[in-house]
Amino acid sequence: MLNRQGRPSSAGQAGTAEHPTFTGNKALAQIEPLLFEIGRYDTTGVDLDEPEDFKPRLGGLERKEPIGLPGLSEPETMRHYVRLSQQNYGIDTGLFPLGSCTMKHNARLNERMARLPGFSDVHPLQPVSTVQGALELMNELGRYLVTLTNMTAVALSPKAGAHGELCGMMAIKAAIEAKGEGATRNVVLVPDSAHGTNPATAALIGFKVKPVPAREDGWVHVEDVKERLGPDVAAIMLTNPNTCGLFEPQVAEIAKAIHDAGAYFYCDGANFNAIVGKAKPGDLGVDAMHINLHKTFSTPHGGGGPGSGPVVLSARLAPFAPVPFVRMKDGSFELVEQNNEAGGTAAPFGRMTAFHGQMGMYVRALSYMLSHGSDGMKQASEDAVLNANYIRAGLADLMSLPFGNKPCMHEVLFDDAWLKDTGVTTLDVAKAMIDEGYHPMTMYFPLVVHGAMLIEPTESESKASLDLFIAMLRDLAMSAKNGDTERFTGAPYHAPRRRLDETRAARTPVLKWTPSAPVAEAAE
Ligand SMILES: *Cc1c(COP(=O)(O)O)cnc(C)c1O
């Protein structure tokens, strides 16, 4: 295939096999080459005056070759990015059932608030007297998070859930060291069902990870935890509700056992959306928990967009909270930046980021909270749980539930037992869902379940939307059971790209684009 400059393009197949098109486009689904393949190197989209004679001051390091940036006009540039964006699938395009990720609607009101110039244009090095409103917002958000979780302190600065885990575990490490147990308490218990970031976090700061095995009911059992407890255990990292979509019924007993052994309870709060306004982690004995603002409190995520993972801390860990934090002093807000300014018995373990964290995320999250109110946030959790159970009930006769057909929290976990002898795998089902216009569910996670399919609809979806989603999955399930394997193994048939060799992409990634014609030649 040739692109608009008549050069072979790396873009996909022309049309479909049955109906090839001249351009390679599929009607409105336009094939889009790379910017470097469209642009010419001898033109520029902007008119710049020739620079006046000047004396180079780069000591001979100035560029001798053409810079090699594609020159494009504004409409060409615009079309390139708009076309790419049209190939994207997001929560604004359709249902996004990616379990554990809480892909919920991000109300436009939140976006408007985040774009208020007083929030969007603040600079982290501005004098604090000029950013009192922004600091007040951070203080208010922190107060809401502490209240919703019944904890003592909050560290707002971590920039993602995994970063929050690191923050919480560093606070735990600091507390252990303050007690003089740093050399002896070096083990962290992590259930097999945990998100991979949990053991990675513990290992990163020098803890040994001891797994707690999964049971056939999907729950972590207090006896299994007790068996592994000893004077060497620093903490447990437990996800609640867990990654199997279940509330841990023994969580309070586990917390007690952990505390009796002199250890700390880190809770992975990524699934907080199931219990906001219903259960407070502080009441369950949690010592530290990250909250993914970009999951529970809306705010856009995915595609590497900014996240925010504030950590709430119990009274035992509050003194070790990192700087910076917002404090009220003499009627105005200040940002405490230095450990020795923290005051009282506080002994911050240091800091997580250069500045204060993700301002835009704070604004969106507080906007979400204020617009919902406490009753609305509780209802959002209830609706999220109801929606997941509606999907469970709608599919339980065709797809298999690894822990029996019992109520789930805000996500429902299926395994691949229902695909036995069909020749179709979890991956194939996910690819067939793409042809049906859906982003696939989370696959092969948690690891404790074979061929896992973790579906989280969130509270955003209407009954009509859920009914269509269920009907689509029922249709796929019937196809698989009736031997229509072709619908699966060749899928996706209709996506801009067909099935990719993901293993090869991961093992031998192509990290640098090489021009199909040398830049110098193209510039002639
Ligand atoms: C999303 C998630 C994380 C990590 O959060 P990020 O914001 O992606 O870093 C950790 N644990 C669980 C269970 C999650 O779902």
The ligand as an SDF file (V2000), in Angstrom:
LIG
                    3D

 15 15  0  0  0  0  0  0  0  0999 V2000
   -5.3580   -0.5040   39.3220 C   0  0  0  0  0  0  0  0  0  0  0  0
   -4.8800   -1.3370   40.4290 C   0  0  0  0  0  0  0  0  0  0  0  0
   -3.6500   -1.0830   41.0610 C   0  0  0  0  0  0  0  0  0  0  0  0
   -2.6280   -0.0850   40.5650 C   0  0  0  0  0  0  0  0  0  0  0  0
   -3.1330    1.1910   40.3760 O   0  0  0  0  0  0  0  0  0  0  0  0
   -2.4950    2.1730   39.2760 P   0  0  0  0  0  0  0  0  0  0  0  0
   -3.2070    3.4440   39.5070 O   0  0  0  0  0  0  0  0  0  0  0  0
   -2.7550    1.5540   37.9520 O   0  0  0  0  0  0  0  0  0  0  0  0
   -1.0260    2.2610   39.5660 O   0  0  0  0  0  0  0  0  0  0  0  0
   -3.3200   -1.8450   42.1590 C   0  0  0  0  0  0  0  0  0  0  0  0
   -4.1280   -2.8250   42.6000 N   0  0  0  0  0  0  0  0  0  0  0  0
   -5.3090   -3.1080   42.0060 C   0  0  0  0  0  0  0  0  0  0  0  0
   -6.1790   -4.1980   42.5520 C   0  0  0  0  0  0  0  0  0  0  0  0
   -5.7190   -2.3820   40.8910 C   0  0  0  0  0  0  0  0  0  0  0  0
   -6.8660   -2.6680   40.2770 O   0  0  0  0  0  0  0  0  0  0  0  0
  1  2  1  0
  2  3  1  0
  2 14  2  0
  3  4  1  0
  3 10  2  0
  4  5  1  0
  5  6  1  0
  6  7  2  0
  6  8  1  0
  6  9  1  0
 10 11  1  0
 11 12  2  0
 12 13  1  0
 12 14  1  0
 14 15  1  0
M  END
$$$$
